[in-house]
Amino acid sequence: MTIAAPAQPRRGDAVRRRLASSPLTYLSLSLAVMIVVFSIAAPQAFLSAYNVQTMLTVTSVLLVMSVGMTFVIATAGIDLSVGSVLVFSAVMSLKTMTALGGDGVGVVLAGFAVAALSGVAWGALNGFLISKARVPALISTLGTMGAALGIAQLVTGGNDLSGVPKALYEGIGLGKLFGVVPWLVVIALVVTIAGAIVLTQTRFGRYTLFVGSGPEAARRAGINVDRHLIKVYGLGGLLAGVAGFLDLALFASANIAGHSTDNLQAVAAVVLGGTSLFGGVATIAGTVIGVFIPAVLQNGFVILKVQTFWQEVAIGVVLVLAVYIDQFKRRSREKS
């Protein structure tokens, strides 16, 4: 009598199970449902090329900043200063370009370098305060948030600055790759892909997740946790500085008061995307979806003329739900 061999699970079944258990699947479906609903409710306005392009372009600045925030939160930290660092970097960059004069590419590159260095400096300071001075991340970044914005206001007298070189505003802010895709979207896409590769394929990314899972265990494994935290917060500051430069290109001015909630928007996007507030779990792909969920909600509500406070209510409910799900999954992992 022959005994039949047990049936081997098919690869397609395994893939389907993995997709069904992935938070990214549900996030993607949620975003898709929102797009379908708004497309049906206002097809001509919501699906217009102008609206889609505007939404992608404006969201690009927040996406760049949120990629840096993903690394920070992956270490079980937080950075409340990114919005102020964005403003400070934009102000320093524009002041530099104005002092150099002219509209050439060299002036724009100098402005970019100043914006990036300004962001790195604030980020590294945050990392030093957290890792060496042992000041909690919430307090240290709250302090640098006020300091960065205060210095920017002192430099500008509290007024917005204009006079962005045409090479930056027209070349990057209004320019398009092949006349189709805005350069701001292309830059945000490159930063996002680079962030995903660094997080998943490099030692820096692995160390970031190890530190978030448990700093003491990471130290015992030979990781210099203090130095790594300075690098991670430096990266977050760098991308906030780059976001400030892109903001200059987008709006052709350094807006002093227009970024007061950028830090909360970046945190919300990262948490919505599935990165754990308790560290050790992070995904750049999730952050991308987390950036677009509130962006699509706000855009759709504006088109449908829903009152502004309902927009805030909807986004707040989504954020609280995301944090609840994160805590629920964490408790489930601890029980198992």
C-alpha positions as CSV (number, residue, x, y, z in Angstrom):
1,M,0.0,0.0,0.0
2,T,1.4,3.4,-1.0
3,I,1.2,6.3,1.3
4,A,0.6,9.5,-0.5
5,A,3.1,12.3,0.2
6,P,1.7,15.3,2.0
7,A,0.7,18.1,-0.2
8,Q,3.3,20.8,-0.5
9,P,2.1,24.4,0.1
10,R,2.0,26.3,-3.2
11,R,4.2,29.4,-3.5
12,G,1.2,31.5,-4.5
13,D,-0.7,30.6,-1.3
14,A,2.3,31.7,0.8
15,V,2.5,35.0,-1.0
16,R,-1.2,35.6,-0.5
17,R,-1.0,34.8,3.2
18,R,2.0,37.1,3.5
19,L,0.1,39.9,1.8
20,A,-3.0,39.3,3.9
21,S,-1.0,39.7,7.1
22,S,1.0,42.7,6.0
23,P,-0.1,46.1,7.4
24,L,1.0,47.7,4.1
25,T,-1.7,45.8,2.3
26,Y,-4.5,47.4,4.5
27,L,-2.8,50.8,4.3
28,S,-2.7,50.6,0.5
29,L,-6.3,49.4,0.3
30,S,-7.4,52.3,2.6
31,L,-5.6,54.8,0.4
32,A,-7.1,53.2,-2.7
33,V,-10.6,53.4,-1.3
34,M,-10.2,57.1,-0.5
35,I,-9.0,57.8,-4.0
36,V,-11.9,55.9,-5.5
37,V,-14.5,57.7,-3.2
38,F,-13.2,61.2,-4.1
39,S,-12.9,60.2,-7.7
40,I,-16.5,59.2,-7.8
41,A,-17.7,62.2,-5.8
42,A,-15.8,64.8,-7.8
43,P,-14.2,63.2,-10.9
44,Q,-13.4,66.3,-12.9
45,A,-11.8,68.2,-10.0
46,F,-10.1,65.4,-8.1
47,L,-8.7,63.5,-11.1
48,S,-7.7,66.6,-13.0
49,A,-4.0,66.7,-14.1
50,Y,-3.6,70.0,-12.3
51,N,-4.9,68.7,-9.0
52,V,-2.9,65.5,-9.1
53,Q,0.3,67.3,-10.0
54,T,-0.3,70.0,-7.3
55,M,-1.0,67.3,-4.6
56,L,2.2,65.4,-5.5
57,T,4.3,68.5,-5.6
58,V,3.2,69.9,-2.3
59,T,3.5,66.5,-0.6
60,S,7.0,66.0,-1.9
61,V,8.4,68.4,0.8
62,L,6.7,66.6,3.6
63,L,7.8,63.2,2.2
64,V,11.5,64.1,2.2
65,M,11.2,65.2,5.9
66,S,9.2,62.1,6.8
67,V,11.9,59.8,5.5
68,G,14.3,61.2,8.0
69,M,11.6,61.0,10.7
70,T,11.2,57.3,9.9
71,F,14.8,56.6,11.0
72,V,14.4,58.7,14.1
73,I,11.2,57.0,15.3
74,A,12.8,53.6,14.4
75,T,15.2,54.2,17.3
76,A,12.2,54.8,19.6
77,G,13.0,58.5,19.5
78,I,11.1,61.6,18.2
79,D,12.2,64.9,16.6
80,L,9.8,67.8,17.2
81,S,12.3,70.3,15.7
82,V,12.1,69.4,12.0
83,G,9.6,72.1,11.1
84,S,11.7,74.8,12.7
85,V,14.9,73.3,11.2
86,L,13.2,73.5,7.8
87,V,12.5,77.2,8.3
88,F,15.9,77.9,9.7
89,S,17.6,76.1,6.8
90,A,15.5,77.9,4.2
91,V,16.3,81.3,5.8
92,M,20.1,80.6,5.9
93,S,20.0,79.2,2.3
94,L,18.1,82.2,0.9
95,K,20.3,84.7,2.9
96,T,23.4,83.0,1.4
97,M,22.1,83.1,-2.2
98,T,21.0,86.7,-1.8
99,A,24.5,87.7,-0.5
100,L,26.2,85.9,-3.4
101,G,23.9,87.5,-5.9
102,G,23.0,86.3,-9.4
103,D,20.8,83.6,-10.7
104,G,23.3,81.0,-11.7
105,V,23.6,77.3,-10.9
106,G,26.6,78.0,-8.6
107,V,24.5,80.2,-6.4
108,V,21.8,77.6,-6.2
109,L,24.3,74.9,-5.3
110,A,25.8,77.1,-2.6
111,G,22.3,77.7,-1.2
112,F,21.7,73.9,-1.2
113,A,24.9,73.3,0.7
114,V,24.0,75.8,3.4
115,A,20.5,74.4,3.8
116,A,21.9,70.8,4.1
117,L,24.7,71.8,6.6
118,S,22.2,73.9,8.7
119,G,19.9,70.8,9.0
120,V,22.8,68.5,9.8
121,A,24.0,70.9,12.5
122,W,20.7,71.0,14.3
123,G,20.2,67.3,13.9
124,A,23.6,66.5,15.3
125,L,22.9,68.8,18.2
126,N,19.7,66.9,18.9
127,G,21.6,63.6,18.8
128,F,24.3,64.9,21.2
129,L,21.8,66.2,23.7
130,I,19.9,62.9,23.7
131,S,22.8,60.5,23.6
132,K,25.5,62.3,25.6
133,A,23.7,64.8,27.8
134,R,20.9,62.3,28.4
135,V,18.1,64.8,27.8
136,P,14.9,63.0,26.7
137,A,14.2,63.3,23.0
138,L,10.9,65.0,23.6
139,I,12.5,67.8,25.7
140,S,15.7,68.3,23.7
141,T,13.9,68.5,20.3
142,L,11.2,70.7,21.8
143,G,14.0,73.1,23.0
144,T,15.8,73.1,19.6
145,M,12.4,73.6,17.9
146,G,12.0,76.9,19.7
147,A,15.7,77.8,19.3
148,A,15.8,77.2,15.5
149,L,12.6,79.1,14.9
150,G,13.7,81.9,17.2
151,I,17.0,82.4,15.4
152,A,15.3,82.4,12.0
153,Q,12.9,85.1,13.3
154,L,15.8,87.1,14.6
155,V,17.6,86.9,11.3
156,T,14.5,87.9,9.3
157,G,12.9,90.3,11.8
158,G,9.9,87.9,11.8
159,N,9.1,88.6,8.2
160,D,9.0,86.2,5.2
161,L,11.9,86.5,2.8
162,S,11.6,86.7,-1.0
163,G,14.1,87.0,-3.8
164,V,14.7,83.3,-4.6
165,P,16.9,82.9,-7.7
166,K,15.1,82.1,-10.9
167,A,17.3,79.1,-11.5
168,L,15.9,77.6,-8.3
169,Y,12.3,78.7,-8.6
170,E,11.8,78.2,-12.3
171,G,14.3,75.3,-12.7
172,I,13.3,73.1,-9.8
173,G,10.1,74.6,-8.4
174,L,8.3,74.9,-11.7
175,G,10.5,72.6,-13.8
176,K,9.5,69.2,-15.0
177,L,11.5,66.1,-16.1
178,F,10.7,65.6,-19.8
179,G,8.1,68.3,-19.4
180,V,5.9,65.8,-17.5
181,V,7.0,65.0,-13.9
182,P,7.8,67.9,-11.6
183,W,11.4,67.9,-10.4
184,L,10.3,68.2,-6.8
185,V,8.5,64.9,-7.2
186,V,11.6,63.3,-8.8
187,I,13.8,64.5,-6.0
188,A,11.4,63.2,-3.3
189,L,11.3,59.9,-5.1
190,V,15.1,59.6,-5.2
191,V,15.3,60.4,-1.5
192,T,12.6,57.9,-0.7
193,I,14.3,55.1,-2.7
194,A,17.6,55.9,-1.1
195,G,16.1,55.9,2.4
196,A,14.5,52.5,1.7
197,I,17.8,51.0,0.5
198,V,19.7,52.4,3.5
199,L,17.1,51.1,6.0
200,T,16.8,47.6,4.6
201,Q,20.1,46.9,2.9
202,T,22.8,48.6,4.9
203,R,24.5,48.2,8.3
204,F,23.3,51.7,9.2
205,G,19.7,50.6,8.7
206,R,20.2,47.4,10.7
207,Y,21.9,49.3,13.6
208,T,19.0,51.8,13.6
209,L,16.5,49.0,14.1
210,F,18.7,47.2,16.7
211,V,19.0,50.4,18.7
212,G,15.2,50.9,18.6
213,S,14.6,47.3,19.7
214,G,16.8,47.7,22.8
215,P,19.7,50.1,23.2
216,E,21.3,48.1,26.0
217,A,21.2,44.9,23.9
218,A,22.6,46.9,21.0
219,R,25.5,48.1,23.2
220,R,26.3,44.5,24.3
221,A,26.3,43.5,20.6
222,G,29.1,46.0,20.0
223,I,27.1,48.9,18.6
224,N,28.2,52.4,19.6
225,V,24.7,53.5,20.4
226,D,25.5,57.2,21.3
227,R,27.4,57.7,18.1
228,H,24.7,56.0,16.1
229,L,22.0,58.2,17.6
230,I,23.9,61.3,16.6
231,K,24.1,60.0,13.1
232,V,20.4,59.2,12.9
233,Y,19.3,62.6,14.2
234,G,21.9,64.2,11.9
235,L,20.2,62.4,9.0
236,G,16.8,63.6,10.2
237,G,18.2,67.2,10.3
238,L,19.8,66.8,6.9
239,L,16.5,65.8,5.3
240,A,14.7,68.6,7.1
241,G,17.3,71.0,5.6
242,V,16.8,69.6,2.1
243,A,13.0,69.9,2.6
244,G,13.6,73.6,3.5
245,F,15.5,74.1,0.2
246,L,12.8,72.4,-1.7
247,D,10.2,74.6,0.0
248,L,12.1,77.6,-1.2
249,A,11.9,76.2,-4.8
250,L,8.2,75.5,-4.4
251,F,7.0,78.8,-2.9
252,A,9.8,81.2,-4.0
253,S,10.0,82.5,-0.4
254,A,11.1,81.5,3.1
255,N,7.8,81.3,5.0
256,I,8.4,81.9,8.7
257,A,5.0,81.0,10.1
258,G,3.8,78.4,7.6
259,H,5.4,75.3,9.1
260,S,4.3,75.2,12.7
261,T,2.6,71.8,12.3
262,D,5.1,70.1,9.9
263,N,6.7,68.2,12.8
264,L,3.3,66.6,13.8
265,Q,2.5,65.9,10.2
266,A,5.8,64.1,9.7
267,V,5.3,62.0,12.9
268,A,1.7,61.3,11.9
269,A,2.8,60.1,8.4
270,V,5.5,57.8,9.9
271,V,3.2,56.3,12.5
272,L,0.3,55.9,10.1
273,G,2.7,54.0,7.8
274,G,3.4,51.4,10.4
275,T,6.7,52.5,12.0
276,S,6.4,51.7,15.7
277,L,6.6,54.5,18.2
278,F,8.4,52.0,20.5
279,G,11.2,51.5,17.9
280,G,12.6,48.5,16.1
281,V,10.0,48.3,13.4
282,A,10.1,50.7,10.4
283,T,9.1,50.8,6.7
284,I,9.8,53.6,4.2
285,A,7.0,52.2,1.9
286,G,4.6,52.6,4.8
287,T,5.8,56.2,5.3
288,V,5.0,57.0,1.7
289,I,1.4,55.8,2.2
290,G,1.2,57.5,5.5
291,V,2.1,60.8,3.9
292,F,-0.5,60.4,1.2
293,I,-3.4,59.3,3.3
294,P,-3.9,62.7,5.1
295,A,-2.9,64.5,1.9
296,V,-5.6,62.8,-0.1
297,L,-8.1,63.3,2.7
298,Q,-7.4,67.0,2.9
299,N,-7.4,67.5,-0.8
300,G,-10.7,65.6,-1.2
301,F,-12.3,67.5,1.6
302,V,-11.3,70.8,0.1
303,I,-12.7,69.9,-3.3
304,L,-16.0,68.7,-1.7
305,K,-16.0,71.9,0.4
306,V,-16.1,70.1,3.7
307,Q,-15.5,72.5,6.6
308,T,-11.9,72.7,7.7
309,F,-12.4,71.4,11.3
310,W,-13.8,68.1,9.9
311,Q,-10.5,67.6,8.1
312,E,-8.6,67.9,11.4
313,V,-11.1,65.5,13.1
314,A,-10.7,62.9,10.4
315,I,-6.9,63.0,10.4
316,G,-6.8,62.9,14.2
317,V,-9.1,59.8,14.3
318,V,-6.9,58.1,11.7
319,L,-3.7,58.9,13.7
320,V,-5.2,57.7,17.0
321,L,-6.4,54.5,15.3
322,A,-2.9,53.9,13.9
323,V,-1.2,54.3,17.3
324,Y,-3.8,52.0,18.9
325,I,-3.2,49.3,16.2
326,D,0.6,49.7,16.9
327,Q,0.2,49.2,20.6
328,F,-2.2,46.2,20.0
329,K,0.4,44.5,17.8
330,R,3.1,45.2,20.3
331,R,1.1,43.6,23.1
332,S,0.3,40.6,20.9
333,R,4.1,40.1,20.1
334,E,4.9,40.3,23.8
335,K,2.3,37.6,24.7
336,S,3.5,35.3,22.0
